Amino acid sequence: QVQLVESGGGLVQPGGSLRLSCAASGFPFSISAMNWYRQAPGKEREFVATISGAGGITNYAASVKDRFTISRDNAKNTVYLQMNSLKPEDTAVYYCNALWPSRPYWGQGTQVTVSS
């Protein structure tokens, strides 16, 4: 049974940082690309970042490039999203996503609020 559990969200001031974590189980994590998405109130869910199974290939949405970093620890079956220089427009529920083998799985999400 595939499970994705996000953590690390919270309230942060503009310019601050947060690190999100997603603990995965139930599928071969080390060979699976992992993704982060987010959904702001009243908006559609949007892609944030992706990382290949071995971690050597990453890609980011233009809106977060150079501010966010996706990484993974295959020994811990965990993917991370380091978010720096946060802006109010980064406020959203952040979701971890995996495709296995072709079906998408989602975590429950973690709320990130950027506000002074």
Salt bridges, closest charged atoms under 4 A:
GLU46 OE2 - ARG38 NE 2.61
ASP90 OD1 - ARG38 NH1 2.92
ASP90 OD2 - ARG67 NH1 2.74
